[in-house]
Amino acid sequence: MELNSRGISQDVRELGTLLGNILEEQTSSKAFETVESGRRAAIEYRSGERDSREPLIAELEGVSAHNQRVVARAFTTYFELINLAEEQERIRTIREGSHEGTLEDSLETAAEELGEADVETVRQILDDVLIEPTFTAHPTEARRKTVKSKLREISTSLETLDERLLTDKEKGQVWQDIDAEVTSLWQTPQVRNRQPEPEDEARNVQWYLENTLFDVVGEIYGELDDAIDAEVPGDIEVPKLFEFRSWAGSDRDGNPYVTPEVTANTLERQRSLILERYQEQLKRLSGVLSQDGSRVDAGSEFQVSLEHDHERLPGTARTVEQRYPDEPYRQKLKLMRERLRRVGDVRPGGYDEVDDLLADLEVISKSLRNNGAESVVDAHVDPIRRQVATFGFSLASLDLREHQQKHTDAIAEALEAEGIDYHELSEDDRVEFLTDAVLQDEPVIDLSDTAELSDDSARVLELFDSLADWQTEYGSHAIDTYAISMTEEPSHVLEVLFLADQADVIALPEHAGIDIVPLLETEYALSGARRIMGSLFENDAYSQVLEARGQTQEIMLGYSDSNKENGFLAANWSLYKNQRRLGEICDDHDVTMRLFHGRGGSISRGGGPMNEALLALPNSTVTGQVKFTEQGEAIAEKYANPRIAERNIEQMLNAQLRARKGALDRPEEDVRDEWVDAMETMADAARREYRDLLESEGFVQYFEQATPITVIEDLDLGSRPASRSGERTVEDLRAIPWVFSWTQARCILPGWYAIASGVEAYLDDGGSMETLQTMYEEWPFFRTTLDNAALSLSRTELEIAERYAELAEPDLRDRFFPRVANEYERAADLITEIGQRDQLHTRGWLGENLERRNPYVDPLNILQVHLLDQTHRTDIEERTLRLTVKGVAAGMKNTG
C-alpha cells in the first residue's frame, strides 16, 4: 500500500523552481541572475567542482545594495520552504513506520515493555508518570507570526498533494494556492518592525496549545489505551500522564515588561480560549448524541444530574426542554455549555471546578455504556474527557519566575520601615527570621504599601499581592509554581515562602498554594545542593509546606547558564552528578523529587532529542514526574504540525514509561567507578580549558568582533533584553544570544569546546581508549553527551567560521581562532574514535540535511560577513544584515 505519492526530492525541486519563477517575476533579471549565479557557485564549491569560494565572494560583495537584499531574501525564503519539505518528509516517515509497525519508540513498544511486569507494577508506573512540557517566551523564535501563518498554509497544501488522490485539475488548483502563498510570502516583510511584547509571546504559545495540542491529546490517550489493552492483562485505567505549562506572560526574570496586568490578561485569555474550545466540543458531541429518550433509558444517575442542572439554570432548562423534548443527552450538553459560558461570570450556575465538568462527562459516559454505546464513548466522549483533564480551565498552568536578588532587596526595603536591617543579617540569621515570621500568625509587612520602595521592589510586592487574587479568580492550579533564578542559599527559597505567606497564598499548616522551586544553575549552587535542600527539608516552616504539597519537591536545573559558566562537558557531568545527589537528598528526607530541566533548543543549552535525554537520566532521579522547558523555534518545530506534535508526545511518553519501569527494576544503574573517575578527570580538564579561553585577555573583544552579537542584540526577537545589565561580559550576557552568535558564525563552540582537552587529559593520565569506547557502548549518559556534541561539531563549518574570525583585529584572530580550530579538529577525531565510526554523527538524515542546506547557507554567511565588515552601513544594508541573521537561522534550523 502506497501511503504517499511524493518524496522530499520532488518537494524541494518543485518548491525551488516555483520560488525561482516568482523571483524572476518579482525582481529584475539582474537580481535573479545574481541569486542563480551565487546558488550554482556555492553548490559547485561544495561538490568539488570549484577550488575556491573567491569568485562567489567577489560577486556577492560587488553587486548593488538592492541586489544584496534580494539575495538575502531569496535564500531566506528558500530555507523557509525547504523546512516545510523536510517536515513533510518526517510525516511520511512517521506514517510509514506506524503502518509497518517499525517505530521503535512508539506507544506500542512502550506497552510491550510494560507487559513484562505484573499488573500492579504497571498501575504504579502509570500512576507515577506525569510529563510537563513547559513553554517559555525566551527570545529565540526568529520568524514573524505572519510568516509562520503563510508557511502553515503551504504545509497544508503539500500534505494534500502527498496524501490525497487528486485529478490533474485538482493538483493544478493546489499548486495555484501554493503559488499565491509563496508570492505573498516573498512580498511580506521578514523582519519585525517592532519588538514583541510579553502578551504577543503569550499569544504565540497559546496558539500551539489551542490549535495543535488540544486536538491531539485525545488521540494519544486512545492509542495508549489500545496498546496497553493488547499487552497488559486485566482492566487498566490510564490516568493523566501529561499536562502543559507556560512561562509566557509570567516569567519576570530580567524582563521588566512582564507586569501583573500582563499576567492577569494572560490568565483571562487562556481561560477564555479553553472554555470556547470545550463549548465547541460539546456542541459537536450534541450532534452525535441524538438518542431518543423514549427508547433509551438514560438512568437514574444521569436523571439526577440533569435535574440538578435544571435547578441551577431554570431559564435555560425550559428552553432546552422545548428544543430537545425527547433527547436527554442534548438537553444535558446544552446545559453544560451554558455552565461553561458562566465560568468566571457574575451570573450563578457556572462550573466552580474542572472536576465538576469531568463528573458531568463521566455521568454521560456511564449512561451511554449502560445503553450499549461503548463505541460512542470511546470515539466521542473519552477524547473530550482527556482534553478536560489535561487542560483544565487554564489551558496551561503558569509558572512565575524572578531572580533571587529581587526578593532579597524587596524584603530588605520593606523591613527597613520595621527597623530591621535585613541586608546585614547573616545567612543563619535570615533563615531564623524568615522561619519565625512565617510561623507566626500576625503579618510582618504590608504588601500593598509600596510608596517608599524602589520600582523593582514595588513590583515584587505587587506581584505577590496579586497572586492571591489570581488564585481566587482562576483557581490555584492556574498559577501555582514559583521558580527562583540563581538560588544559592536556603534563605532565597524562604524569602519566597515569606512573601507568599504575607499574601495569604500560604497559610501553614493547612494550606500551601504554590510550589516553590529553586533554580540551581551555578556550580556553587549545584555543588551545594545538600546544604540548600537539606536545610530546607529540615526547616520547621518549609517542612510544613512540603507536607501540604504532598511531600513533593520540584527542583529546576539550569542547563544554559551552567554550560556558559563551565563548558559543555563539565556542565553535563555536573548536572548528571548533582541530579543523583539531589535524588539521594530527597530520599534521605522521604521527599518525592520532580526535576525541572531548564533545557534550550540548542545542544549547548540542553537541547537534543527529548526521548534520548529522558532515557539517559540517572535511574535514581526517575520518580515518574518530570518537567522541562520548550523554547523558541523548538516549539514551532515540535508542535506546529499536529502529526509531528503527536509523535513528539508519543516519544516522550514512551521514554518516560520505560525509564520509570527501569528505575523500579533497578533503582541504581550500573555505573562503574572507573567510569566516574574518567568523567571526573575529563570534566575537570575540560572546565579548566574552557574557563581559560573565556578568561583570556581579549576574548570578549574577539567574541564581539568575530560574531554578529551586536546585530543579534538589536533584533526584535523577544520582549526580554539580551543581557542582564547591558555590560559586555560573557557572564552578563544571556545564554541565548551567546549561543545564537556562535551558531550564526558557524562555529558552535558552546556545544563542543574543551571536549578534546578533557579526553586527552584522561588518556594522558593513564586512561585507555578501550574504556572510553565501553563507556560509550554501555552508559546512556556518556553516549548521549558525545552524540549531542557530535551534532554540534557536524553543524560547525570552520572555513566559514574563519571568515568571521578575519573580522577581528589581527592579534585577536591569531590568538583565538587557531586555538578554537585545533580544539575542533581534535574533538572530531576523538569522538569518531570513541564511537568507532567513520563519521561524526550517527543519524543518516543529518548528513542528507547538511548536504541539502550547506550550499545555500554559505552565501548568506558570506554576505553577512561582508556587511559586518562595513564601517558605515546604509539603511538598506542594515536591513539586509538583519535579514541574513534570519536566513542563517532558518538554514541552520536553530538560533539559541
BELDA-V400382 format. One record per backbone hydrogen bond with DSSP energy under -1.0 kcal/mol. CO is the residue of the C=O (numbers start at 1). NH is the residue of the N-H. Records with the same first field share a line. If there is no record, write none. Layout:
CO = NH  NH
This chain:
7 = 11
8 = 12
9 = 13
10 = 14
11 = 15
12 = 16
13 = 17
14 = 18
15 = 19
16 = 20
17 = 21
18 = 22
19 = 23
20 = 24
21 = 25
22 = 26
23 = 27
28 = 32
29 = 33
30 = 34
31 = 35
32 = 36
33 = 37
34 = 38
35 = 39
36 = 40
37 = 41
38 = 42
39 = 43
40 = 44
41 = 45
42 = 46
43 = 47
44 = 49  50
45 = 48
53 = 57
54 = 58
55 = 59
56 = 60
57 = 61
58 = 62
59 = 63
64 = 68
65 = 69
66 = 70
67 = 71
68 = 72
69 = 73
70 = 74
71 = 75
72 = 76
73 = 77
74 = 78
75 = 79
76 = 80
77 = 81
78 = 82
79 = 83
81 = 85
82 = 86
83 = 87
84 = 88
85 = 89
86 = 90
87 = 91
88 = 92
89 = 93
90 = 94
91 = 95
92 = 96
93 = 97
94 = 98
95 = 99
96 = 100
97 = 102
106 = 110
107 = 111
108 = 112
109 = 113
110 = 114
111 = 115
113 = 116
114 = 117
118 = 122
119 = 123
120 = 124
121 = 125
122 = 126
123 = 127
124 = 128
125 = 129
130 = 626
131 = 243
132 = 628
133 = 245
134 = 630
135 = 247
138 = 140
144 = 148
145 = 149
146 = 150
147 = 151
148 = 152
149 = 153
150 = 154
151 = 155
152 = 156
153 = 157
154 = 158
155 = 159
156 = 160
157 = 161
158 = 162
159 = 163
160 = 164
162 = 5
167 = 171
168 = 172
169 = 173
170 = 174
171 = 175
172 = 176
173 = 177
174 = 178
175 = 179
176 = 180
177 = 181
178 = 182
179 = 183
180 = 184
181 = 185
182 = 186
183 = 187
185 = 188
197 = 201
198 = 202
199 = 203
200 = 204
201 = 205
202 = 206
203 = 207
204 = 208
205 = 209
206 = 210
207 = 211
208 = 212  213
209 = 214
212 = 216
213 = 217
216 = 220
217 = 221
218 = 222
219 = 223
220 = 224
221 = 225
222 = 226
223 = 227
224 = 228
225 = 229
226 = 230
227 = 231
228 = 232
241 = 131
244 = 397
245 = 135
246 = 399
247 = 250  251
250 = 401
252 = 255
255 = 258
257 = 259
259 = 263
260 = 264
261 = 265
262 = 266
263 = 267
264 = 268
265 = 269
266 = 270
267 = 271
268 = 272
269 = 273
270 = 274
271 = 275
272 = 276
273 = 277
274 = 278
275 = 279
276 = 280
277 = 281
278 = 282
279 = 283
280 = 284
281 = 285
282 = 286
283 = 287
285 = 288  289
288 = 290
292 = 295  296
299 = 303
300 = 304
301 = 305
302 = 306
303 = 307
304 = 308
305 = 309
306 = 310
307 = 311
308 = 312
309 = 313
313 = 317
314 = 318
315 = 319
316 = 320
317 = 321
318 = 322
319 = 323
320 = 324
324 = 327
326 = 293
327 = 331
328 = 332
329 = 333
330 = 334
331 = 335
332 = 336
333 = 337
334 = 338
335 = 339
336 = 340
337 = 341
338 = 342
339 = 351
340 = 343
342 = 345
354 = 358
355 = 359
356 = 360
357 = 361
358 = 362
359 = 363
360 = 364
361 = 365
362 = 366
363 = 367
364 = 368
365 = 369
366 = 370
368 = 373
369 = 372
373 = 377
374 = 378
375 = 379
376 = 380
377 = 382
381 = 385
382 = 386
383 = 387
384 = 388
385 = 389
386 = 390
387 = 391
388 = 392
391 = 394  395
394 = 396
397 = 246
400 = 483
401 = 252
402 = 485
403 = 406
404 = 408
405 = 409
406 = 410
407 = 411
408 = 412
409 = 413
410 = 414
411 = 415
412 = 416
415 = 418  420
416 = 419
420 = 422
422 = 425
426 = 430
427 = 431
428 = 432
429 = 433
430 = 434
431 = 435
432 = 436
433 = 437
434 = 438
435 = 439
436 = 440
446 = 449
448 = 450
450 = 453
454 = 458
455 = 459
456 = 460
457 = 461
458 = 462
459 = 463
460 = 464
461 = 465
462 = 466
463 = 467
466 = 470
467 = 471
468 = 472
469 = 473
470 = 474
471 = 475
475 = 478
478 = 398
480 = 515
481 = 400
482 = 517
483 = 402
484 = 519
485 = 404
489 = 492
490 = 494
491 = 495
493 = 497
494 = 498
495 = 499
496 = 500
497 = 501
498 = 502
499 = 503
500 = 505  506
501 = 504
505 = 513
507 = 511
511 = 507
515 = 482
517 = 484
518 = 556
519 = 487
520 = 558
522 = 526
523 = 527
524 = 528
526 = 529
528 = 532
529 = 533
530 = 534
532 = 536
533 = 537
534 = 538
536 = 539
539 = 543
541 = 545
542 = 546
543 = 547
544 = 548
545 = 549
546 = 551
547 = 550
551 = 592
553 = 594
555 = 596
556 = 520
557 = 598
559 = 563
560 = 564
561 = 565
562 = 566
563 = 567
567 = 571
568 = 572
569 = 573
570 = 574
571 = 575
572 = 576
573 = 577
574 = 578
575 = 579
576 = 580
577 = 581
578 = 582
579 = 583
580 = 584
581 = 585
582 = 586
583 = 587
584 = 588
585 = 589
586 = 591
587 = 590
592 = 553
594 = 555
595 = 627
596 = 557
597 = 599  629
598 = 559
602 = 607
603 = 606
605 = 600
609 = 613
610 = 614
611 = 615
612 = 616
618 = 621
619 = 622
621 = 623
624 = 130
626 = 132
627 = 597
628 = 134
630 = 136
631 = 634
632 = 635
633 = 637
634 = 638
635 = 639
636 = 640
641 = 645
642 = 646
643 = 647
644 = 648
645 = 649
646 = 650
647 = 651
648 = 652
649 = 653
650 = 654
651 = 655
652 = 656
653 = 657
654 = 658
655 = 659
656 = 660
657 = 661
658 = 662
659 = 663
660 = 664
661 = 665
662 = 666
669 = 671
672 = 676
673 = 677
674 = 678
675 = 679
676 = 680
677 = 681
678 = 682
679 = 683
680 = 684
681 = 685
682 = 686
683 = 687
684 = 688
685 = 689
686 = 690
687 = 691
688 = 692
689 = 693
690 = 694
691 = 695
696 = 699
698 = 702
699 = 703
700 = 704
701 = 705
702 = 706
708 = 712
709 = 713
712 = 715
715 = 717
722 = 734
727 = 729
729 = 733
732 = 724
734 = 738
735 = 739
736 = 740
737 = 741
738 = 742
739 = 743
740 = 744
741 = 745
742 = 747
743 = 746
746 = 797
747 = 749
748 = 751
749 = 752  753
752 = 755
754 = 758
755 = 759
756 = 760
757 = 761
758 = 762
759 = 763
760 = 764
761 = 765
762 = 767
763 = 766
768 = 772
769 = 773
770 = 774
771 = 775
772 = 776
773 = 777
774 = 778
775 = 779
779 = 783
780 = 784
781 = 785
782 = 786
783 = 787
784 = 788
785 = 789
786 = 790
787 = 791
788 = 792
789 = 793
790 = 794
791 = 795
797 = 801
798 = 802
800 = 804
801 = 805
802 = 806
804 = 807
805 = 808
809 = 813
810 = 814
811 = 815
812 = 816
813 = 817
816 = 820
817 = 821
818 = 822
819 = 823
820 = 824
821 = 825
822 = 826
823 = 827
824 = 828
825 = 829
826 = 830
827 = 831
828 = 832
829 = 833
830 = 834
831 = 835
832 = 837
843 = 847
844 = 848
845 = 849
846 = 850
847 = 851
848 = 852
849 = 853
850 = 854
853 = 856  857
854 = 858
857 = 861
858 = 862
859 = 863
860 = 864
861 = 865
862 = 866
863 = 867
864 = 868
865 = 869
867 = 870
874 = 878
875 = 879
876 = 880
877 = 881
878 = 882
879 = 883
880 = 884
881 = 885
882 = 886
883 = 887
884 = 888
885 = 889
886 = 890
887 = 891
888 = 892
889 = 893  894
